[in-house]
Amino acid sequence: MNITIWSEDFWLPKNTTWNDFNQLENSGVQMPRIHDLVYVYPLAGLLYLTRVLFERCISQPLGRLLRIEDSRPTIRKLSNHHKLSDNKQVKQSTRIGPLGKFSESTWRFTFYLSIFLYGAFILNNKSWLWDTRHCWLNYPNHSLTSDVYWYYMIELAFYWSLVFSQFIDVKRKDFWQMFIHHIATICLLSFSYIVNFVRVGTLVLVVHDCGDYWLEFAKMAKYARAQRLCDTMFVIFAVVWFITRLCYYP
């Protein structure tokens, strides 16, 4: 058994070779190509800039309208009222305030909802949404359509933007856990794209996205001190998560 990193025995189903991909592409079938992933990086940068503008122009004004205060502790305030070491003062002064958390959740809510609606829209007329056997039948002769291509590219760019922004934003306690999560997600998306498992990949994406925006909405309500709305949204998130992740996904 060939155990190189691109071993056909490891990546591809029986009786399928990388040569089949080349033959299909030469015959006019649009196939995923590894160099497509290069375009993800500028798209990730564009998404990060969009996030910055969105938070400054939409999220933060909305938060202030809801009277959410940016009550981050500062070194000066802590020095006047607490006898803390210099290192602890600096650490405390870099905590993100409620307005910052609200802004981040608003951006993620907007993205998750938008990408879920896009995914649901493009998959509505795809055969594999209604019969998952079509994820594998006639593989690898699955033409990559432009709508699925952009679905993958935008999702990949978003997770790359999260990786980049982790080193720019205020460092959280779960920094390394989220970093590993994002890298794992990027690897799964990238490898499934390269071997043209995009049909099942789109199903995994839409199943995961349909619950995330409910959670972000619940967080927004929490920061806005709307506890009843927060509880309602969290219950909806729990129900959606159970149905999609523990029932439909398996």
HELIX and SHEET records of a PDB file:
HELIX    1   1 GLU A    8  TRP A   11  1                                   4    
HELIX    2   2 TRP A   18  ASN A   26  1                                   9    
HELIX    3   3 ILE A   34  TYR A   39  5                                   6    
HELIX    4   4 VAL A   40  PHE A   54  1                                  15    
HELIX    5   5 GLU A   55  SER A   59  3                                   5    
HELIX    6   6 GLN A   60  LEU A   65  1                                   6    
HELIX    7   7 ILE A   75  HIS A   81  1                                   7    
HELIX    8   8 ASP A   86  SER A   93  1                                   8    
HELIX    9   9 PRO A   98  LEU A  123  1                                  26    
HELIX   10  10 SER A  127  TRP A  130  1                                   4    
HELIX   11  11 THR A  132  CYS A  135  5                                   4    
HELIX   12  12 SER A  146  GLN A  166  1                                  21    
HELIX   13  13 PHE A  175  ILE A  194  1                                  20    
HELIX   14  14 VAL A  198  TYR A  223  1                                  26    
HELIX   15  15 GLN A  227  TRP A  241  1                                  15    
HELIX   16  16 PHE A  242  TYR A  248  3                                   7    
END                                                                             
